[in-house]
Amino acid sequence: MSSQQMWEKMVKPTTRLVSLLGLCLLFAAAGCGRKTASGPGPLRVWHWMTDREDAFNELAKRYQQATGTAVRFELYAPSDVYVQKVRAAAQTDGLPDVYGILGETRDLASFINAGHVLPLDAAMSAGGNTAESSASWRSTFFSKALDVNAFGKGNPYGIAPGVYGVPIDVMNIQMFYNKKLLATLGLDPEKPPSTWLELMGMAKLAKDKGLIGFVSGWAELWLIDCFATNYAIHLMGMKKVEATYRGDIPYTDPDWVRVLKLFAEMRDSELLADGIVTMVNKRAEQFFANEQAVFAFNGTWGVNVYQSMNPTLEYGVAMPPRLKERPMVTWGGAGSSFFVNAKSPRNTEAIAFLQWFTAEPQQRYLLETTHNIPANRLAAADLPPALAAFAGQMDATVHPRLFSVQEHSAVIEAFDKGIQTIIIGEATPEQVAKQVQDVKQREASRRASLKATAHALR
């Protein structure tokens, strides 16, 4: 080995080591190497609304530009996947700063009782949602939208009275009707059937023309429950419905049997789409958008859906046809809502973001891009005709969360699945009524037993 080779073997590694140390020091000075604290990350918001993802991301960008606070919307869909995600995160205290809760009143109550939801009464009353506004945040919303996420005194869940959620839009569920198809049937396209008898009479006209009379996603039980509850309240009144939920009136009562018979009449008139009990709502929306169905039972979100599927679709919106001379009702209230994680160290920032998010400019942007009725009353002052028809019926809306008593989920499931069996001809209305009442009695006995056991263990 030459002296030159020996020098290279001994010196070059040392030179490389010094060079590497120098580079490391340079990178460290520039912020490389071990990461140093860089402040909080973005506020995290979980949601399930695929149709609003782009709009939400745009608003997050605008909020960061306006305030310097980053917000990250995280989409988990479909809704059943989202529900499981939220429930799993709640068990490990892994919920984000802001999130939605899908489910019944008891589900919301369980999250509140577990300390996962921040009470918002103080924030709602303290100030407006813009720097220029002196009005309270509460006053900017439709009252029925706030009511869906509020609990009153003496509620059965032991929740402190107050508002717990922030509505971002309002909704109700009505009947979309295709104006061209009504004209094809020889009917006035501006005056759809407004009574049950008129709807049944239209069924034969539609069938003779090879059209579907009525479509909805009745594989999804909640849509069946919505339709049935509307008619139960319309037929017998809210007090009798709630008395049934309390157990004072059986489901075998003639009024409940009459509600169930409506579905048999729809089946026998051949009004319903084939396979409606296995049809998800997205498929039902496609039938209506493709002008194959005269009527669709769907919610305000349908305006956005049909616009994307068929921009030239000519339709109107009307309340479900009435059975008797009294006002019809329909499900409605807050469409989608966000809740603040009470365990988040950044819940004050989360409230500030939601106040900005529900202010008039942002609500108008969501109206323009997603075609949903804003929860902010000022932003909803000038709506397109289809949305105006929905907004005009907000005073006629009801919502299960607002009932003074809640029916047990097992009974609701038996009722809705029973309706599916009526539609496919496997059971009569009377048989379903008895089956539902049997489930009701079993649930009452089970709860009484659990209560007695708990009392004995005290």
Phi, psi and omega per residue, in radians:
M1 nan 2.275 -3.128
S2 -1.320 2.857 3.111
S3 -1.100 -0.564 3.129
Q4 -1.160 -0.759 3.123
Q5 -1.121 -0.699 3.120
M6 -1.092 -0.698 3.136
W7 -1.109 -0.748 -3.132
E8 -1.147 -0.636 -3.120
K9 -1.215 -0.611 -3.077
M10 -1.518 -0.670 -2.973
V11 -1.579 -0.693 -3.049
K12 -1.045 -0.719 3.085
P13 -1.045 -0.689 3.134
T14 -1.119 -0.716 3.126
T15 -1.098 -0.748 3.126
R16 -1.101 -0.672 -3.137
L17 -1.103 -0.795 3.129
V18 -1.089 -0.718 3.141
S19 -1.083 -0.767 3.135
L20 -1.105 -0.715 3.106
L21 -1.092 -0.716 3.133
G22 -1.101 -0.762 3.123
L23 -1.102 -0.695 -3.137
C24 -1.081 -0.735 3.125
L25 -1.128 -0.674 3.120
L26 -1.122 -0.776 3.129
F27 -1.107 -0.692 -3.138
A28 -1.105 -0.728 3.129
A29 -1.129 -0.497 -3.137
A30 -1.523 0.012 3.119
G31 1.718 0.150 3.114
C32 -1.561 -2.957 -3.064
G33 1.291 -2.427 -3.136
R34 -1.165 2.291 -3.101
K35 -1.255 2.382 3.068
T36 -1.725 2.868 -3.129
A37 -1.039 2.261 -3.095
S38 -2.107 0.411 -3.124
G39 1.493 3.046 -3.097
P40 -1.182 2.646 3.062
G41 -1.342 -2.945 -3.124
P42 -1.235 2.647 2.924
L43 -1.100 2.358 -3.092
R44 -1.856 2.318 3.140
V45 -2.215 2.131 3.091
W46 -1.696 2.436 3.079
H47 -2.675 3.027 -3.074
W48 -2.160 0.073 -2.930
M49 -1.564 1.535 -3.073
T50 -1.062 -0.574 -3.095
D51 -1.276 -0.153 -3.073
R52 -2.058 0.119 -3.047
E53 -1.018 -0.829 -3.112
D54 -1.107 -0.740 -3.132
A55 -1.139 -0.724 3.114
F56 -1.083 -0.757 -3.131
N57 -1.133 -0.643 3.093
E58 -1.135 -0.728 3.118
L59 -1.171 -0.610 3.081
A60 -1.080 -0.705 3.125
K61 -1.119 -0.751 3.141
R62 -1.144 -0.661 -3.133
Y63 -1.145 -0.703 3.115
Q64 -1.139 -0.687 3.104
Q65 -1.122 -0.609 -3.078
A66 -1.432 -0.568 -2.998
T67 -2.131 -0.307 -3.059
G68 1.509 -0.084 -3.141
T69 -1.647 2.157 3.127
A70 -1.420 2.491 3.091
V71 -2.268 2.332 3.123
R72 -2.109 2.022 3.039
F73 -1.485 2.288 -3.140
E74 -2.085 2.088 -3.063
L75 -1.650 2.280 3.032
Y76 -2.301 1.980 -3.078
A77 -2.471 2.778 0.012
P78 -1.261 -3.019 -2.980
S79 -1.091 -0.593 -3.134
D80 -1.186 -0.590 3.048
V81 -1.152 -0.720 3.138
Y82 -1.086 -0.785 -3.129
V83 -1.010 -0.791 3.138
Q84 -1.136 -0.663 3.117
K85 -1.063 -0.817 -3.110
V86 -1.172 -0.736 -3.130
R87 -1.124 -0.733 3.124
A88 -1.141 -0.706 -3.139
A89 -1.162 -0.619 3.131
A90 -1.109 -0.592 -3.116
Q91 -1.232 -0.385 -3.103
T92 -2.007 0.245 -3.080
D93 0.948 0.690 -3.114
G94 -1.895 0.349 -3.141
L95 -1.241 2.641 3.119
P96 -1.340 -3.051 -3.124
D97 -1.174 -0.659 -3.125
V98 -2.367 2.457 -3.123
Y99 -2.791 2.942 3.062
G100 -1.858 2.716 3.092
I101 -2.141 2.034 3.093
L102 -1.730 2.406 3.114
G103 2.477 -2.860 -3.098
E104 -1.552 3.080 3.134
T105 -1.006 -0.694 -3.113
R106 -1.132 -0.522 3.096
D107 -1.188 -0.801 3.082
L108 -1.062 -0.760 -3.135
A109 -1.068 -0.663 -3.124
S110 -1.157 -0.638 3.090
F111 -1.170 -0.695 3.130
I112 -1.157 -0.817 -3.124
N113 -1.115 -0.470 3.117
A114 -1.469 0.005 3.095
G115 1.431 0.366 -3.098
H116 -1.672 -0.090 -3.068
V117 -2.210 2.251 -3.125
L118 -1.453 2.239 3.033
P119 -1.102 2.430 -3.027
L120 -2.040 0.143 -3.081
D121 -1.005 -0.779 -3.120
A122 -1.111 -0.777 3.135
A123 -1.138 -0.666 -3.135
M124 -1.136 -0.581 -3.071
S125 -1.593 -0.341 -2.937
A126 -1.354 -0.680 -3.038
G127 -2.896 2.951 -3.114
G128 -1.344 3.086 -3.120
N129 -1.781 0.288 2.941
T130 -2.434 2.735 -3.115
A131 -1.113 -0.490 -3.071
E132 -1.497 -0.252 -3.013
S133 -1.606 2.343 3.066
S134 -1.748 -0.123 3.124
A135 -1.261 2.709 3.111
S136 -1.218 2.691 3.085
W137 -1.021 -0.719 -3.124
R138 -0.973 -0.710 -3.019
S139 -1.215 -0.238 -3.112
T140 -1.433 -0.229 -3.052
F141 -1.709 2.723 2.868
F142 -1.091 2.302 -3.057
S143 -1.077 -0.639 -3.121
K144 -1.206 -0.433 3.087
A145 -1.223 -0.710 3.099
L146 -1.205 -0.642 -3.067
D147 -1.046 -0.556 -3.093
V148 -1.097 -0.517 -3.109
N149 -1.933 0.458 -3.124
A150 -2.102 2.736 3.074
F151 -2.190 2.404 3.135
G152 -1.670 3.128 3.120
K153 -1.156 2.505 3.080
G154 1.211 0.366 3.121
N155 -1.170 2.656 -3.034
P156 -1.240 -0.050 -3.070
Y157 -1.772 -0.053 -3.131
G158 1.244 0.406 -3.132
I159 -1.487 2.378 3.068
A160 -1.064 2.369 -3.122
P161 -1.004 2.505 3.092
G162 2.551 3.128 3.139
V163 -1.673 2.393 -3.092
Y164 -2.140 -0.229 -3.094
G165 -2.251 2.783 3.140
V166 -1.971 1.922 3.129
P167 -1.290 2.467 3.078
I168 -1.915 -0.264 3.021
D169 -2.732 2.955 3.064
V170 -2.100 2.748 -3.081
M171 -2.631 2.807 2.818
N172 -2.655 3.001 -3.030
I173 -2.086 2.123 -3.102
Q174 -2.338 -2.881 -3.128
M175 -1.833 2.024 2.945
F176 -1.408 2.429 3.075
Y177 -2.328 2.468 -3.117
N178 -1.490 2.024 -3.070
K179 -1.157 -0.715 -3.141
K180 -1.087 -0.732 -3.099
L181 -1.219 -0.620 3.064
L182 -1.069 -0.724 3.106
A183 -1.124 -0.672 3.093
T184 -1.037 -0.588 3.139
L185 -1.442 0.009 -3.131
G186 1.455 0.285 -3.129
L187 -1.840 2.786 3.123
D188 -1.234 2.050 -3.096
P189 -1.162 -0.240 3.118
E190 -1.734 -0.050 -3.127
K191 -2.347 1.432 -3.142
P192 -1.207 2.827 3.087
P193 -0.883 2.237 -3.086
S194 -1.943 -0.129 3.079
T195 -2.129 2.817 -3.134
W196 -1.080 -0.714 -3.137
L197 -1.097 -0.687 3.110
E198 -1.143 -0.660 3.120
L199 -1.139 -0.759 3.116
M200 -1.122 -0.633 3.118
G201 -1.173 -0.557 3.124
M202 -1.220 -0.449 -3.054
A203 -0.999 -0.794 -3.120
K204 -1.153 -0.676 3.117
L205 -1.059 -0.747 -3.136
A206 -1.142 -0.763 -3.115
K207 -1.110 -0.705 -3.140
D208 -1.100 -0.461 3.127
K209 -1.641 0.054 3.140
G210 1.293 0.454 -3.125
L211 -1.883 2.713 3.007
I212 -1.441 2.265 -3.131
G213 -1.324 -0.733 -2.991
F214 -2.576 2.352 3.125
V215 -2.399 2.542 3.055
S216 -2.909 2.802 -3.097
G217 -1.457 1.223 -3.022
W218 -1.480 0.215 2.839
A219 -1.346 -0.342 3.102
E220 -1.620 1.902 -2.959
L221 -1.032 -0.544 -3.083
W222 -1.114 -0.530 3.111
L223 -1.246 -0.645 3.033
I224 -1.110 -0.784 -3.113
D225 -1.078 -0.669 3.101
C226 -1.063 -0.888 -3.110
F227 -1.063 -0.792 -3.113
A228 -1.177 -0.736 -3.135
T229 -1.119 -0.692 3.080
N230 -0.934 -0.842 -3.084
Y231 -1.315 -0.522 3.078
A232 -1.111 -0.794 3.136
I233 -1.182 -0.714 3.121
H234 -1.083 -0.713 -3.055
L235 -1.360 -0.799 -2.993
M236 -2.032 -0.168 3.138
G237 1.596 2.691 -3.090
M238 -1.074 -0.695 -3.067
K239 -1.073 -0.690 -3.131
K240 -1.258 -0.642 3.079
V241 -1.076 -0.818 3.141
E242 -1.164 -0.589 3.079
A243 -1.120 -0.601 3.068
T244 -1.147 -0.754 3.127
Y245 -1.094 -0.606 3.106
R246 -1.267 -0.327 -3.120
G247 1.742 0.135 -3.109
D248 -1.427 -0.423 -3.137
I249 -2.240 2.328 -3.110
P250 -1.421 2.770 3.083
Y251 -1.240 -0.178 3.066
T252 -1.455 0.011 3.066
D253 -1.016 2.486 -3.085
P254 -0.945 -0.579 3.139
D255 -1.163 -0.681 3.109
W256 -1.220 -0.643 3.085
V257 -1.121 -0.650 3.098
R258 -1.087 -0.716 3.090
V259 -1.039 -0.792 -3.141
L260 -1.135 -0.573 -3.141
K261 -1.172 -0.390 3.097
L262 -1.020 -0.656 -3.117
F263 -1.269 -0.576 3.044
A264 -1.167 -0.657 3.116
E265 -1.168 -0.685 3.088
M266 -1.113 -0.707 3.102
R267 -1.113 -0.864 -3.036
D268 -1.196 -0.492 3.116
S269 -1.401 -0.106 -3.086
E270 1.045 0.563 3.089
L271 -1.268 -0.610 -2.961
L272 -1.399 2.605 3.049
A273 -1.104 2.506 3.057
D274 -1.048 2.364 3.095
G275 1.248 0.427 -3.061
I276 -1.091 -0.497 -3.102
V277 -1.372 -0.135 3.048
T278 -1.997 0.191 -3.058
M279 -1.709 2.095 3.049
V280 -1.314 2.803 -3.008
N281 -1.172 -0.535 3.112
K282 -1.066 -0.693 3.102
R283 -1.185 -0.709 3.107
A284 -1.076 -0.690 3.109
E285 -1.110 -0.604 3.108
Q286 -1.153 -0.714 3.111
F287 -1.039 -0.789 -3.109
F288 -1.218 -0.757 -3.137
A289 -1.092 -0.557 3.138
N290 -1.476 0.146 3.088
E291 1.063 0.698 3.069
Q292 -1.787 -0.206 -3.089
A293 -2.229 2.467 -3.135
V294 -1.341 -0.791 -3.113
F295 -2.108 2.575 3.000
A296 -2.376 2.258 3.056
F297 -1.589 1.891 -3.000
N298 -2.714 2.939 -3.057
G299 -1.722 -3.122 -3.097
T300 -0.983 -0.519 3.125
W301 -1.055 -0.368 3.142
G302 -1.052 -0.488 3.119
V303 -1.035 -0.792 3.124
N304 -1.216 -0.717 -3.119
V305 -1.093 -0.852 -3.101
Y306 -1.191 -0.567 3.077
Q307 -1.084 -0.704 -3.134
S308 -1.313 -0.547 -3.097
M309 -1.452 -0.661 -3.072
N310 -2.678 1.520 -3.064
P311 -1.048 -0.363 -3.097
T312 -1.673 0.087 -3.110
L313 -1.090 2.240 3.108
E314 -1.789 1.963 -3.093
Y315 -2.500 2.875 3.018
G316 -2.219 3.077 -3.124
V317 -2.301 2.359 3.133
A318 -2.555 2.735 3.058
M319 -1.173 2.696 3.075
P320 -0.971 2.486 -3.121
P321 -1.010 2.402 -3.051
R322 -1.452 2.705 3.082
L323 -1.602 -0.568 -3.085
K324 -2.486 3.050 -3.085
E325 -1.395 1.208 2.981
R326 -2.599 2.707 -3.071
P327 -1.036 2.478 3.070
M328 -1.448 2.670 3.062
V329 -2.130 2.877 3.051
T330 -2.689 2.764 3.100
W331 -1.060 2.438 3.069
G332 -3.065 -3.123 -3.108
G333 2.330 -2.507 3.078
A334 -1.167 2.260 3.096
G335 -1.366 -1.061 3.105
S336 -2.238 2.522 -3.115
S337 -2.405 2.689 3.035
F338 -2.032 2.594 3.131
F339 -2.172 2.589 3.132
V340 -1.671 2.294 3.133
N341 -1.235 2.003 -3.107
A342 -1.124 -0.385 -3.110
K343 -1.616 -0.020 3.106
S344 -1.316 2.319 3.085
P345 -1.231 -0.110 -3.084
R346 -2.020 0.511 -3.062
N347 -1.170 -0.457 3.059
T348 -1.141 -0.722 3.074
E349 -1.151 -0.634 3.132
A350 -1.111 -0.734 3.105
I351 -1.101 -0.769 3.133
A352 -1.038 -0.707 3.116
F353 -1.128 -0.778 -3.115
L354 -1.172 -0.573 3.042
Q355 -1.099 -0.754 3.083
W356 -1.153 -0.755 -3.062
F357 -1.083 -0.584 -3.102
T358 -1.725 0.125 3.056
A359 -1.249 2.802 -3.001
E360 -0.952 -0.813 -3.102
P361 -1.052 -0.746 -3.126
Q362 -1.238 -0.634 3.110
Q363 -1.184 -0.629 3.083
R364 -1.161 -0.661 3.100
Y365 -1.083 -0.769 3.117
L366 -1.125 -0.648 3.078
L367 -1.050 -0.813 -3.094
E368 -1.180 -0.588 -3.033
T369 -1.678 -0.467 -3.070
T370 -2.074 -0.140 3.072
H371 1.026 0.680 3.009
N372 -1.919 2.631 -3.121
I373 -1.288 2.145 -3.112
P374 -1.127 2.577 3.033
A375 -1.312 -0.372 3.091
N376 -1.354 2.100 -3.047
R377 -1.089 -0.647 -3.124
L378 -1.166 -0.676 3.140
A379 -1.220 -0.385 -3.106
A380 -1.660 0.210 -3.035
A381 -1.239 -0.464 -3.070
D382 -2.328 1.576 -3.026
L383 -1.832 2.666 2.983
P384 -1.060 2.751 -3.030
P385 -0.918 -0.803 -3.090
A386 -1.112 -0.785 3.120
L387 -1.211 -0.584 3.097
A388 -1.093 -0.608 3.104
A389 -1.137 -0.653 3.067
F390 -1.208 -0.837 -3.099
A391 -1.083 -0.579 -3.127
G392 -1.150 -0.271 -3.132
Q393 -1.861 0.208 -3.104
M394 -1.059 -0.551 3.127
D395 -1.252 -0.263 3.136
A396 -1.712 0.239 -3.073
T397 -1.604 2.665 3.019
V398 -2.273 2.843 3.098
H399 -2.639 2.367 -3.120
P400 -0.941 -0.552 -3.137
R401 -1.150 -0.336 -3.092
L402 -1.704 -0.038 3.105
F403 -1.185 2.587 -3.118
S404 -1.238 -0.325 3.086
V405 -2.457 2.521 -3.091
Q406 -1.862 2.376 3.054
E407 -1.334 2.620 3.135
H408 -1.234 2.502 -3.072
S409 -1.046 -0.602 3.136
A410 -1.150 -0.603 3.121
V411 -1.255 -0.751 3.108
I412 -1.042 -0.766 3.139
E413 -1.101 -0.739 3.124
A414 -1.104 -0.690 3.133
F415 -1.124 -0.861 -3.076
D416 -1.206 -0.732 3.091
K417 -1.180 -0.561 3.067
G418 -1.087 -0.693 3.094
I419 -1.083 -0.695 3.089
Q420 -1.040 -0.687 3.128
T421 -1.196 -0.549 3.056
I422 -1.131 -0.788 -3.085
I423 -1.079 -0.654 -3.121
I424 -1.609 0.085 3.025
G425 1.401 0.322 -3.132
E426 -1.567 -0.252 -3.130
A427 -2.630 2.721 3.070
T428 -1.614 2.822 3.071
P429 -0.973 -0.688 -3.136
E430 -1.142 -0.695 3.115
Q431 -1.141 -0.735 3.131
V432 -1.137 -0.731 3.123
A433 -0.998 -0.758 3.133
K434 -1.176 -0.727 3.126
Q435 -1.055 -0.745 -3.131
V436 -1.158 -0.729 3.119
Q437 -1.118 -0.633 3.082
D438 -1.079 -0.754 3.103
V439 -1.113 -0.713 3.123
K440 -1.021 -0.789 -3.119
Q441 -1.190 -0.675 3.106
R442 -1.113 -0.734 3.129
E443 -1.139 -0.677 3.114
A444 -1.118 -0.732 3.120
S445 -1.153 -0.704 -3.140
R446 -1.121 -0.770 -3.133
R447 -1.174 -0.639 3.102
A448 -1.123 -0.690 3.125
S449 -1.136 -0.758 3.121
L450 -1.111 -0.679 3.135
K451 -1.144 -0.719 3.137
A452 -1.154 -0.686 3.111
T453 -1.124 -0.761 3.133
A454 -1.103 -0.673 3.138
H455 -1.158 -0.671 -3.121
A456 -1.200 -0.489 -3.116
L457 -1.453 -0.106 -3.134
R458 -1.239 nan nan
